[in-house]
Amino acid sequence: MKRILLTILAGASLIPAMAQQVYDVVQINPGYTNQAFYSMPIGEVSNISNTDWDLAFQISGFQATIQINGKNNVRLFKSGFSANDWSNIIPLDTTGQLTPANELFNRDTSLWAGAFNITGDPNNLFDLGWGLYDFVTHAVTGDSIFFLKTSAGLWKKVWIQVLQNSTYTFVHANLDGTNETTVNVNKQNFQGKNFGYYSFATNTVFDREPNKYTWDLVFAQYMSSMPLTYKVTGVLANDSVFTAKAYPVDVTTSTPWGLSFNKYSNNIGYNWKSFDLNTNQWLIEDSTVYYVYGRAGGLWKLVFTGFGGASTGIFEFYKEQVSSTGVEESDSPVLLSAYPNPASDMVQLTLFVENPNKDDIMLITDMKGAVVLQSTLEMQSGLFTKTISIDNLPTGIYNIRVIAGGKASDQRISIVK
């Protein structure tokens, strides 16, 4: 089946092709002991234990992220001691330190917001929380000591000493200094992965996740960071996977056009369900559709239909491919959304472009058709976002048009000062 792009001044609409609904079930076992990595076009890629690791070290990217396994009850605290104090720390030094104010958690908004990193100075891009990046040597040198409770309930002091030459080196010991152990995590041993993993119980560094290009979503129990920090069970998105939520909608006729896509890992998250204390049953939020633009390309519709809770760890849902390449029979960009709307000073455009070229432009016109803002856009191939300043435009209703190859797509937006 083909799909046709209908471009009109008031906005772009897409008549979706008839696609087959695929019903699927993912199970992460009673007690949510496993996690399942999932590809939208393929299905489940890997289903593995989520209780065999304590720390995860970022392999790709530049944030030097280090996560803790909150699902497996690993806890991390800022000690208040510097690296120079390592040898002098004794168990009594934890007094007054193991408080809620000092506890550190991963943030579920991004894979790259690990518990070891969130104490970094937001005004210093070289402060990565556990250490400082040296622009000359390209090494990250650890400057902080942490107190950590392992998944086995043992308390440790931990010092991430350095990330240099693609290798993390860290040391951990009992609080009295005994059983000091130095560990190396070499990124080269985890090519194509998001993280390499470490277990305190077995003192091993190991590979446990599938290649990062092969999966879109992970079904798991994890620590939610908003608005309160506690364990939840839900779905997180892989890096470079865009998602959007449509609510309230008719799930049978809903389309993604006009929605705001983003890269937040927890955009699907866990609150598509709730537990009814009166019936002791899990309820699925109705009128809710999620859209997923995956690592392999293609846009998918995702609708949850059931959840088994801790007794089974089962997720039930159906998926439906909306588009395999974005827009068929057209080399024009698709302006998926303009956000926020209404806007005041900035607007973020979400676009899907198949064949970008140097002549691609963006126009904003008033309701009389007069061009009030024109900009050349450096388009990328695929799904991406662009932020446009509208600070100089007065209150009113405008049309945003993105043009490439003589074809256009539009979104109407309100500007309120």
N, C-alpha and C positions, 0 to 999 in steps of 0.2 A: 504494500500500500504506500502511496505517496502522501506527502503533506505539503500544503501550499501556504506561503506567507502572504497575508493580506495586509497591505500598508495603507493606513488612512491617517489623516492629520490628527485626529483625536487620539490615536493610539494604535499599536500593532497587536493583532490577534492572530492566533495560530489555530487552524483546524487540525486536531491531532489525528494521526493514523490509528486505525483500530489495532490494538496490540493485545497479545494474549496475557491474561492474568496468570501468574505462577504462584501457587500457594506453597509456603515453605515453613519448616519448623527448625529452630535451633535450640539445642539443649546444652546447658552448661552444668548439668548434674545437680542433684540435691545439695543444698547448702551453697550453691553457686561456686563449687570448688574449681571449675574450669573456666576458661575463656575461649571464645570462638571467633576466629578471624574470618570475615565474610566478604566475598566479591559479589557485587550486584549481578553481573552477567553469568557468573559461574556457580555461585552458591558458596557453601562452606569450604574454606581453604585449609583450615587447621583448627583442631579442637584439642587444647592441651591444658595441663594443670596450671592453675593460677596461684598455687600455694607453695611452689618450690623455689621461690626467689625472694630476696630482700631488697636489693638495689638494682637499678637499671641505669646504664650509662649511654648517653646519646652518641650515636655513631655518625649519622649524617648531620649536616648543618653546623652552625657556629656558636650556638648558645651554651655548649658544654653542660647540657642539662643532666641532672642526676635525680632520678625519682626514687621514692620509697614504695614498698608494697603495703599500702594502707589496708587493702583487702585482707592481707595476712597478718594484720595487727602490728606491723612495724611502726614505731613511733620515733619521731626526731625532735630534738630540742636544741635551740641555740644556747650555747654554754656561757657565753660572755667572756671566754678565754681566747687568746690569740694563739697562733702556731708556736710562738716562743714559750708558751706555758705547757706544752705537751708533756714533758717529763716530770713536771711538778704537780700534776693533777692527782688528787686523791678522792676516794668515795665521798668524803664529807663536802667536797666542792659542789656536789649536786644539790646541796641544801638551798632551797629557795629558787632553784633554777628549773625544776620540772613542773612548771606552772602552765596553765592555758595560754598565758601571754607569750610564753617562749616556745610553744609547740609549733612546729612547721609542717605544712601539708603540701602535697601536689595540688595544683589547680587544674580542674578538669576542663577548663576553657581551651587549653592547648596542650599538646604533647610536650611542648618545650617549656613548661612552667613547673619544674620539679621542686620538691621540698627544699633541697639543698641550695636552690637558686633564688628563692623569693625574698631573701634578706638583702639582695643587691640594691645599691643606690640607684633609683630610677633616673637620676640626673647624671650618672656616670656610666656610659655605655660599656666601659671596660671592667666594671664591677659585676661579676657573675654570681655573686652571693657567697659561694664557698671560696672564691679566689679572684685575683685581678689579672686581666689580660695585658700582656706586654706587647705593644705594637711593633717593637723592634725584633724581639726574639720569637714572637707568635706563640709564646707559652703562657699558660694560665697557672699562676703560683698560688697555692692555697694559703689563706691567712687566718682561717677560723677553725676552732675546735667545736665539735658537736657531740651531744649525748644521744645515744640511740638505743632503743629497746628492740632486740631482734624478734623475729617471728616465734622463736623458742622461748621468749621471755627473759633473755639475758641482757644485762645492761653493758654497753660498750662506750668507750670514747673513740671518736672517729675523726681523722684528719685527712682530707683530700689534699695530698701534697702538691701534685703538679699534673697538668696535661701538657705533654710535650712530645713531639715526634710521633703524633697519632696514638700516644699511650697515656692512659690515666694511671697514676701511681697513688695509692692511698694506703694508710696504715690504720689498724684498729687494735684495741687492747681492752682487757677488763679495766674497770675503773681504778683498780689498785696498781695498774701498770703491768700485770702479768699477762701471759699469753699474747704478747705483741706480735702482730702478723702484718707483713707487707704484701700487697696485692697489686698486680699489673693487669690492666684491661687494654689490650691492643686492638684499636679500631680495625686494623687490617684483617683481623680474624672474623669480622662480622660484615663483610662487604654486602651492600644491598639491603641492610637491615636498619631499622630505626634505633634499636637499642641492643647492647650486650648486657648480660645479667650476672649477678653474683649472689651466692648463698652463704650466709655465715655458718649455717649448720654443717655444710659439707666442705666449706672453704674452697669452692670451685667457681670459676668463671665459665659460663656456658652460653650456648646459642639455643634459643627456644622459640623464636617467632619466625613466620614466613617472610619471604622477600617483600619489602615495603611496596613494591609496584604491583603486587598480586592481590591486594585486599583493599576494601573501602571502609568497612565498619568492623568494630569489635564489640561483641556481646560479653558483658562481664559485670562483676560487682567491683565497685571502686569507691573512693572517697569523693563526695561532692563538696565543692568549696563555696557554693552560693545557695541561699543566703547564709546558711549555717553549715558547718562541716560535719558530715556524718556519712555512714555507709549507705550506698544506694545500689540498685541493680538496673542497668540500662544499656544504652548503645552509644558508643563514642565513634567519631569519625577519624579516619586516618589523616595524616598531613596531606595537604593539597586536594582534599575532597571538599567540595562545596555542597552545602545543604540549605534547604529552606522549609519552613513550616507554613501550611495553609490551614487556617482555622478562623471562624467556623465555615465549613464548606460542605457541599454535597460531594461525598467521596467518589461517586460514580462519574461525575462530570467535571470535577476539579481539573484545572490546568496550572502549570507553573508560571505562566507568563504574567509579569507584573509583580511577582514576589521578590523579596530581597534575599539573595543567597549570601552566605558568609562561610568562613573557614573555622568557626568555633567548633572545637571537638565535641562539645556537649550540646550542640544545637538540637539534636534528637533527644539525647539524655534519657531521663527516667520518668518524667512526669506526664507521659502519655497514658499512665495507668495510676490507679489509686486503690487503696484497700478499704472495703466497706466493713466496718466493725459490727454492723448489725447482721450481715449475712455471712461474714467471714469469707468473703470472696473478693478476688481482684476484679476491678472494673476497668474497661478500656475507654479512654476518652473518645467520645464519638465526634463526628464531623471534623476529623483531623487527618491530614495527609502530609507526609514528608516527601520532599524531592531530593534526590541524591545525584550529583554529577561526580562520577567516580574516576579512579586513577586510570582506568582503561578507556576513558571517554564514554559518552552516552549519558543520557538523562533518564532517571528512573523514578517511578512513583512507588512509594512505600506506605502501606496501611497496616497497622497492627490490629490483630483480631483476637488475641488471647495471650494470657500470661499465667504460668503455673505456680509462680512463687517459689519459695525455698524448698518445698517438698519435691519439686520436679526440676526446677531450673529451666522450664520450657518457655520459649518465645514463639508465638504464632503470628504469621503475617502473610500478606500477599504483596507481590511486586509486579510492576508492569513497565515495560520500556516505553518511554515517551518519545525519545529520539535517539538514534544511534550516532548521529553526527552533528546534532544541533538543529540545523535547518536544511532540508533537502531542496534541490533544484534552485538554490540561491547561493550567491557568494557574498551577499550583504551581511553586515553584522546584525545580530539580534539583541536589541536593548531589552534585557530581561527585567530590569528594575531600576528605579531611581529612588534613593533612600537618603535621608528621611523625606517624607511627604505628608504634611507640609514641611518646608525647609526654611532656614533663615540665612545662613552664611555659606554653608558647604552642602554639596549633594554628592553621594557616591553612586556611580553608575555601575551596574553589573551587565557585562556583555559577553556574548558568545560569537566568536569570529572564526570563520573557516579559512579565508584567504586574505589576510591583511595586506595593505599596500600603503605607500607613503602619502597618497592623496586622501586618505580617510579623514573625515572632519566631523565635528559636532557643532550643531547650531541650536541656539535657544531663540524662539520667536515668541512675541506677545500674541494676544488673541486677534490682532489685526493682521498678523502675518509678517510684521516687521522684525528683522533680525536684530536682537539686542546683545547677543554674545556669540562669537564664533571662535573655534579653537581647532587646531590640527591635533589629532590624537595619534600617538604612537601605539598602534594596535599590536596586540599579541595574538597568537593562534590559540584557539580554545576558549575556555571560560576564565574571565578575569574581571577586576574592578578598576575603575578610575575615579578619582576624587576631583570635583570641579568647584571652583570658588564662584559663588553667586552673591557675594557680599555687596556688590554695587548695584544689584537689581532691586527695584522697589517692590512693595507688596503687590501681588497680582497672580494671575493664572498664566502659565507659560507652557509651551510645547518644546520638549527636548527631542531633537532629531539627530540621529547618527547616520552618516552617509558613507557608503563605500561602493566603488564600481558603478556609480549612477543609481544605486538602489538605497532605500532608506528604511529605518524603523523608528518608531516614535514612542514617547511617554509624555503624558500630561502631568504637570506638577504645580503645586501652589507654593508661593513664596510669601511668608508672613514675617514681618519685622517686629 
